[in-house]
């Protein structure tokens, strides 16, 4: 039965949140965002808030705010009603995401805020099968972030992204972005988000519509995933595009569950 009692969720510091690692690593793939955000934050980071339900050593659930984006996770039954109140009280929430079973339990408390609901496959890299190519795949530098943003602006699926977070992450090294440039135009790109010591999310995999079905995304992803694996980081991603899914599976990604995102009304 879902916990909707009166117990309040407690806000904790980044320093305190580091005690959550053993709990979060029980399902480290699904907690990449939370783990990575905590690892990459300093004690005085202002764009992250972390709330727990229960004892910090073994909480019933966690809610994390990153800018205007929220992530939820629970290993059992948390106070979803209280978590929903925190999101409401923030007043500027754009997206809530997490493991499908957790998001499904909170969404009724946020029903009037929801504009769109997306269910996606969640996959982790299991069996490397990279494609070699002669393309010059480059790593994005802070001076060139605008080039990639211009491409992402053309992709309808990425209308909920956070450019401020992307630019900040490239600058401080908590994110990386690889891209392929042809004739002065960036034609394909892929990035990481919330990199932790042993895993990372692959996000914003995009190819200009004029250059699709030529293997460019596969080349960029192969380079990015190869570099991550050399560093001991397991790449994970979520998707709902069947064509993209076939590419990911050929590369060695395997489905391990479902991820859900709730996009809120502006």
Beta strands, then each sheet from edge to edge (+ up, - down):
strand 1: 10-12
strand 2: 48-53
strand 3: 61-66
strand 4: 69-74
strand 5: 95-99
strand 6: 114-125
strand 7: 137-139
strand 8: 177-182
strand 9: 185-193
strand 10: 199-207
strand 11: 234-239
strand 12: 253-264
sheet 1: 1+ 2- 3+ 4- 5- 12+ 6- 11+ 10+ 9- 8+ 7-
end
